[in-house]
């Protein structure tokens, strides 16, 4: 599974302080640790408290690229922050993210085309997060249709059905697993699917095991990618094992070591 490491985010105190002090060592160490633990890409977010988000995001990108060659997921609600970060990103990037609103799709699909980036699209609009499966599917189909009309390669599109916390929206999770499967029949080729994994356990007391079990269940429903904590060894071992049992990887006695390195 394509794991986007979530730890370089200004919402975390250590990252927020490193940005304020321009302490490169903290950011570079986080990049290296996540890469060494099996991350396929790194999410980069300067956080909601940044007073100069363009400058902070550019500093983060340049600093990370000193330590890692992994693709970066440029994570911001502000188009200009993403655009300026893409200007200095060396490898193919991921834009995180757009909603299903046409005015936002117009901005971000065009940006992804210009910079040859992948795009994460959330199945929500101005009305908020849909409460039923059919509404999520309708938004997903609209996103795919818009991308196709723009000649955007659907192989570079990630649909996010939006995971809600189990302690406030428990019935939603079963529906979400069903949606992951149905996203795959919207088009040919099918869009990829992604979740922000930590959302499922937000506010709970047993976060690690909730994340781990949900990720393995989602893998069985065709999930392609997750924004998650790659330093959680049990989580990474669980998803490697899940994909082995789903016949996505070839068994060997040292499969955990082999596929973590891969």
Secondary structure, 3 states (H helix, E strand, C coil): CEEEECCCECCCHHHHHHHHHCCHHHHHHHHHHHHHCCCCEEEEECCCCCCCHHHHHHHHHHHHHHHCCCEEEEECCCHHHHHHHHHHCCCCCEEEEECCCHHHHHHHHHHHHHHCCEEEEECEECCEECCCHHHHHHHHHHHHHHHHHCCCCHHHEEEECCCCCHHHHHHHHHHHHHHHHHHCCCCCCCCEEEEEHHHHHCCCCCHHHHHHHHHHHHHHCCCCEEEECCCCHHHHHHHHHHHHHCCCCCCCCCHHHHHHHC
